[in-house]
Amino acid sequence: MSKKPRNPAKEANAATAPRGSQKNAHVHCAECNKEIAAKDQALFVEEEIGRYFCTEGCIVAYFTPEIEKLEREYGKHVSANDLSSEERERYAHLRWMTLEKPDEVWLEKTAKGDHRHIMIAEFKPEDKTVWAVAICLMLRGDPSFLYLAFVTSDRYLVDVFRKGEKLKVIRKNSLSQEPNETPKKEAEVGESDRLAESWTEADSLRAGIVKGRQDSDIAVEDFGFYQNCLEETLQEPTELWSYLPKNSKRVYHFIRRYEHDKSFWYVVMAKDTIDETQIEIVDAFPTRDVNMVQQCRHGKQENLGTNEKGEEETLQNLPENVRRNVH
């Protein structure tokens, strides 16, 4: 790729100490209290409080109680008539687009002093109104730690998470305060659906890929026309790449090239689950951008054999758990 898009979350998690700090000063991890030899070796996700961490695992552990609170709040208000599991998978990519280009941003200052940013965007895929909501910390204008992200067709569920002061979105990642707005009404109580995940290397990579999407590429509104490619890409990928992020499950990037009047690729991002017979589809999208596909070639390329003898030959060299997952 001629110019690799910035990866805001990964940069934030691995950022050096805030300006004005002494490079060689010793600090302690806010989670495990381990001494970190120098501030410029510490990880941090915000500057309001200035907490330091020794590993990404400690970052996740520290914020897990807050993540669980937000999950419970989501579970309390989500409606049983909201999007189906299949629809949530189909629209999952909208969460990452919202982190990049939100329509609304709300700033909630917590009792601990954290500045949570609630990012909201409205989309109309397949003539259906869908909102995506992402709650995160920000560092130097970019998302740094993700508490919760979900998609919904319920406007009242979105209202539940409009908290604090509304910020005016002047341009990407440039925000200024507007007067606080009161949510319209409470959402109805529905069944629980645990969607929250801590920010990981895989999330960072995925956000960077979405961020690099060109305006001239296939429009998000047209993704629904390519849904038939999803199963075919899983069963007969042209390429399969995999990698194991720290503190996370193995991630797979299935890539299939389609030769038509306007050739394109279809990409499915998935990861292992607790159930060894299943993988979770995290994102799926078509693209004509060779640079975007190149970014998806991350980790180790698996040997798929040849397509000449059909699907069975194509998949025979895959890792055993992936063969189980895709059949």
C-alpha positions as CSV (number, residue, x, y, z in Angstrom):
1,M,0.0,0.0,0.0
2,S,1.4,3.3,-1.0
3,K,0.5,5.0,2.3
4,K,-0.5,2.8,5.3
5,P,-3.4,4.3,7.2
6,R,-2.7,5.3,10.7
7,N,-4.0,2.8,13.3
8,P,-5.3,5.1,16.0
9,A,-6.1,2.5,18.6
10,K,-2.8,0.6,18.3
11,E,-0.9,3.8,18.3
12,A,-2.7,4.9,21.5
13,N,-2.2,1.6,23.3
14,A,1.5,1.7,22.5
15,A,2.0,5.4,22.7
16,T,4.9,6.9,24.6
17,A,4.4,8.9,27.8
18,P,2.5,12.2,27.7
19,R,4.5,15.3,26.8
20,G,6.4,16.9,29.7
21,S,7.2,13.6,31.4
22,Q,10.8,12.6,32.2
23,K,11.8,9.8,29.8
24,N,13.6,7.7,32.4
25,A,11.2,8.2,35.4
26,H,9.9,5.0,36.9
27,V,6.1,4.5,37.0
28,H,3.8,1.7,38.2
29,C,1.1,-0.2,36.3
30,A,-2.3,0.9,37.4
31,E,-3.6,-2.7,37.3
32,C,-0.8,-4.9,38.7
33,N,1.4,-2.3,40.3
34,K,4.4,-3.7,38.5
35,E,7.2,-1.1,38.2
36,I,7.8,0.0,34.6
37,A,11.4,1.0,34.1
38,A,10.7,4.2,32.2
39,K,7.6,6.2,31.2
40,D,8.4,5.8,27.5
41,Q,8.0,2.1,27.9
42,A,4.5,2.3,29.4
43,L,1.2,2.0,27.7
44,F,-1.7,4.4,28.2
45,V,-5.1,5.1,26.8
46,E,-6.0,8.5,28.1
47,E,-4.3,11.7,29.4
48,E,-7.1,13.1,31.7
49,I,-6.0,10.8,34.6
50,G,-2.6,9.7,33.3
51,R,-2.7,6.0,34.2
52,Y,0.1,3.7,33.0
53,F,0.0,0.0,32.1
54,C,2.7,-2.6,31.5
55,T,0.7,-4.8,29.0
56,E,-2.4,-4.7,27.0
57,G,-3.7,-7.5,29.2
58,C,-3.5,-5.2,32.2
59,I,-5.4,-2.5,30.3
60,V,-8.2,-5.0,29.6
61,A,-8.3,-6.2,33.2
62,Y,-8.4,-2.7,34.6
63,F,-11.4,-1.7,32.5
64,T,-13.3,-5.0,32.6
65,P,-15.6,-3.9,35.5
66,E,-16.7,-0.8,33.5
67,I,-17.2,-2.9,30.4
68,E,-19.4,-5.3,32.3
69,K,-21.5,-2.4,33.7
70,L,-22.1,-1.2,30.1
71,E,-22.9,-4.7,29.0
72,R,-25.6,-5.0,31.7
73,E,-27.0,-1.6,30.7
74,Y,-27.2,-2.7,27.1
75,G,-28.8,-6.0,28.2
76,K,-31.4,-4.2,30.3
77,H,-32.6,-2.0,27.4
78,V,-32.2,-4.1,24.2
79,S,-35.5,-5.1,22.7
80,A,-36.3,-8.7,21.7
81,N,-37.5,-7.1,18.4
82,D,-34.1,-5.7,17.6
83,L,-31.8,-7.0,14.9
84,S,-31.4,-10.7,14.6
85,S,-28.0,-12.3,15.1
86,E,-27.6,-12.7,11.4
87,E,-28.4,-9.0,10.8
88,R,-25.9,-8.0,13.5
89,E,-23.2,-10.0,11.8
90,R,-24.1,-8.5,8.4
91,Y,-23.9,-5.0,9.8
92,A,-20.9,-5.5,12.1
93,H,-18.6,-3.4,9.9
94,L,-20.7,-0.3,10.7
95,R,-19.3,-0.2,14.2
96,W,-15.8,0.4,12.9
97,M,-17.1,3.0,10.4
98,T,-18.7,4.8,13.3
99,L,-15.4,5.1,15.1
100,E,-14.0,6.7,12.0
101,K,-16.9,9.0,10.9
102,P,-19.5,9.4,13.6
103,D,-22.6,11.5,13.0
104,E,-22.8,12.4,16.8
105,V,-20.4,12.4,19.6
106,W,-21.3,12.6,23.3
107,L,-18.9,13.2,26.1
108,E,-19.7,11.6,29.5
109,K,-17.3,12.4,32.4
110,T,-17.4,9.5,34.8
111,A,-17.0,9.6,38.6
112,K,-13.5,8.3,38.2
113,G,-12.6,11.1,35.9
114,D,-12.6,9.2,32.6
115,H,-13.8,11.1,29.5
116,R,-16.0,8.5,27.7
117,H,-16.9,9.3,24.1
118,I,-20.1,7.9,22.8
119,M,-20.0,7.8,19.0
120,I,-23.2,7.3,17.0
121,A,-23.9,7.0,13.3
122,E,-27.0,6.3,11.3
123,F,-26.9,4.0,8.2
124,K,-29.5,2.8,5.7
125,P,-28.3,-0.5,4.4
126,E,-30.8,-2.5,2.3
127,D,-33.3,0.4,2.8
128,K,-33.3,-0.4,6.6
129,T,-32.4,2.2,9.2
130,V,-29.6,1.0,11.4
131,W,-27.6,2.8,14.1
132,A,-24.1,1.9,15.3
133,V,-22.9,3.0,18.7
134,A,-19.4,2.8,20.0
135,I,-18.2,3.9,23.5
136,C,-14.5,4.5,23.9
137,L,-11.8,6.5,25.4
138,M,-9.9,9.0,23.3
139,L,-6.2,9.8,23.2
140,R,-4.9,12.8,21.2
141,G,-8.1,12.8,19.1
142,D,-8.2,9.1,18.2
143,P,-10.1,6.2,19.8
144,S,-7.8,4.4,22.2
145,F,-9.9,1.8,24.2
146,L,-13.2,0.4,23.2
147,Y,-15.7,-0.4,26.0
148,L,-18.8,-1.4,23.9
149,A,-19.9,-1.4,20.3
150,F,-23.1,-2.6,18.8
151,V,-25.6,-2.1,16.0
152,T,-29.3,-1.7,16.4
153,S,-32.5,-0.8,14.6
154,D,-34.1,0.6,17.9
155,R,-33.8,4.4,18.1
156,Y,-34.8,4.2,21.8
157,L,-31.8,2.0,22.6
158,V,-29.6,4.6,21.0
159,D,-31.2,7.3,23.2
160,V,-30.2,5.3,26.3
161,F,-26.5,5.9,25.4
162,R,-26.8,9.6,24.6
163,K,-25.2,10.8,27.8
164,G,-23.4,13.8,29.0
165,E,-22.6,16.8,26.7
166,K,-23.1,16.6,23.0
167,L,-20.0,17.6,21.0
168,K,-20.1,19.3,17.7
169,V,-18.4,17.3,15.0
170,I,-16.5,20.0,13.0
171,R,-14.4,17.5,11.0
172,K,-13.0,14.0,11.6
173,N,-11.7,13.7,15.1
174,S,-12.2,17.4,15.8
175,L,-14.8,18.1,18.4
176,S,-16.2,21.0,20.3
177,Q,-18.9,21.2,23.0
178,E,-22.5,21.9,22.5
179,P,-25.2,22.2,25.2
180,N,-26.3,19.0,26.8
181,E,-29.4,17.4,25.2
182,T,-31.8,15.2,27.1
183,P,-32.5,11.7,25.7
184,K,-36.0,11.4,24.2
185,K,-37.3,8.5,26.2
186,E,-36.3,5.3,27.9
187,A,-36.0,2.1,25.9
188,E,-38.0,-0.9,26.6
189,V,-36.4,-3.7,28.6
190,G,-35.4,-6.7,26.4
191,E,-33.3,-9.8,26.3
192,S,-29.6,-9.6,27.0
193,D,-27.0,-9.8,24.3
194,R,-23.3,-9.6,25.3
195,L,-21.6,-7.8,22.5
196,A,-18.8,-5.9,24.3
197,E,-15.2,-6.8,23.6
198,S,-12.0,-5.2,24.7
199,W,-9.9,-3.5,22.1
200,T,-7.4,-5.9,20.7
201,E,-4.7,-6.0,17.9
202,A,-7.4,-7.5,15.6
203,D,-9.7,-4.6,16.3
204,S,-6.9,-2.1,15.6
205,L,-6.1,-3.8,12.3
206,R,-9.8,-3.9,11.3
207,A,-10.3,-0.3,12.2
208,G,-7.2,0.6,10.1
209,I,-8.6,-1.3,7.1
210,V,-12.0,0.4,7.4
211,K,-10.3,3.8,7.8
212,G,-8.4,3.2,4.5
213,R,-11.6,2.6,2.5
214,Q,-11.6,4.8,-0.6
215,D,-14.7,6.8,-1.6
216,S,-14.4,5.2,-5.1
217,D,-14.7,1.7,-3.6
218,I,-17.9,-0.3,-3.5
219,A,-20.5,1.7,-1.5
220,V,-21.5,0.4,1.9
221,E,-25.1,0.7,0.9
222,D,-24.5,-1.9,-1.8
223,F,-22.9,-4.5,0.5
224,G,-26.2,-6.4,0.7
225,F,-25.9,-7.3,-3.0
226,Y,-22.8,-9.3,-2.2
227,Q,-24.1,-11.4,0.7
228,N,-24.1,-14.6,-1.4
229,C,-20.3,-14.3,-1.5
230,L,-19.9,-14.8,2.2
231,E,-20.5,-18.5,2.4
232,E,-18.6,-19.1,-0.8
233,T,-15.6,-17.2,0.5
234,L,-15.6,-19.3,3.7
235,Q,-15.9,-22.6,1.8
236,E,-13.6,-21.8,-1.1
237,P,-11.3,-18.9,-0.3
238,T,-8.6,-17.9,-2.8
239,E,-6.4,-17.0,0.2
240,L,-6.6,-17.6,3.9
241,W,-4.4,-15.7,6.4
242,S,-4.4,-16.2,10.2
243,Y,-2.7,-14.7,13.2
244,L,-2.9,-14.9,17.0
245,P,-3.2,-11.5,18.7
246,K,-2.1,-11.1,22.3
247,N,-4.9,-11.9,24.9
248,S,-7.3,-12.9,22.1
249,K,-8.5,-15.8,20.0
250,R,-6.9,-16.7,16.6
251,V,-8.1,-14.5,13.8
252,Y,-8.7,-15.6,10.2
253,H,-9.0,-13.5,7.0
254,F,-10.7,-15.4,4.2
255,I,-10.2,-13.7,0.8
256,R,-11.8,-14.7,-2.5
257,R,-11.3,-13.0,-5.8
258,Y,-14.2,-12.8,-8.2
259,E,-13.6,-12.3,-11.9
260,H,-16.5,-10.3,-13.4
261,D,-16.8,-7.3,-15.7
262,K,-15.6,-5.4,-12.7
263,S,-13.5,-7.8,-10.7
264,F,-13.6,-7.6,-6.9
265,W,-12.5,-9.4,-3.7
266,Y,-14.7,-10.5,-0.9
267,V,-13.2,-10.6,2.6
268,V,-14.5,-12.4,5.7
269,M,-12.8,-11.7,9.0
270,A,-13.5,-14.3,11.7
271,K,-12.0,-15.6,14.9
272,D,-12.1,-18.7,17.1
273,T,-14.6,-19.1,19.8
274,I,-14.8,-21.1,23.0
275,D,-16.6,-23.8,21.0
276,E,-13.9,-25.4,18.9
277,T,-16.4,-26.4,16.2
278,Q,-17.4,-22.8,15.5
279,I,-15.8,-19.5,14.4
280,E,-17.4,-16.1,14.9
281,I,-17.7,-13.8,11.8
282,V,-16.5,-10.4,12.9
283,D,-16.7,-8.6,9.6
284,A,-17.4,-9.2,5.9
285,F,-17.2,-6.9,2.9
286,P,-16.5,-6.6,-0.8
287,T,-13.8,-4.4,-2.2
288,R,-12.2,-3.5,-5.5
289,D,-9.2,-1.9,-3.8
290,V,-6.1,-4.0,-4.1
291,N,-4.4,-1.9,-1.4
292,M,-7.2,-2.8,1.1
293,V,-6.8,-6.5,0.2
294,Q,-3.1,-6.2,0.8
295,Q,-3.8,-5.0,4.3
296,C,-6.0,-8.0,4.9
297,R,-3.0,-10.3,4.1
298,H,-1.9,-10.2,7.7
299,G,-0.1,-13.0,9.6
300,K,0.6,-16.4,8.1
301,Q,-0.8,-17.5,4.8
302,E,-2.3,-21.0,5.0
303,N,-1.7,-23.5,2.2
304,L,-5.0,-24.1,0.4
305,G,-3.8,-26.5,-2.3
306,T,-5.5,-26.2,-5.6
307,N,-9.1,-25.4,-6.8
308,E,-8.9,-27.8,-9.7
309,K,-10.3,-30.8,-7.8
310,G,-13.1,-28.8,-6.1
311,E,-13.9,-27.7,-2.6
312,E,-12.6,-30.8,-0.8
313,E,-9.1,-30.4,-2.3
314,T,-9.2,-26.7,-1.6
315,L,-9.8,-27.1,2.1
316,Q,-7.8,-30.2,2.8
317,N,-4.7,-28.3,4.0
318,L,-6.4,-26.0,6.3
319,P,-5.9,-26.2,10.1
320,E,-8.2,-28.9,11.5
321,N,-10.3,-26.6,13.6
322,V,-10.9,-24.3,10.6
323,R,-12.0,-27.3,8.4
324,R,-14.6,-28.1,11.1
325,N,-15.7,-24.5,11.4
326,V,-16.3,-23.8,7.7
327,H,-18.1,-27.1,6.9
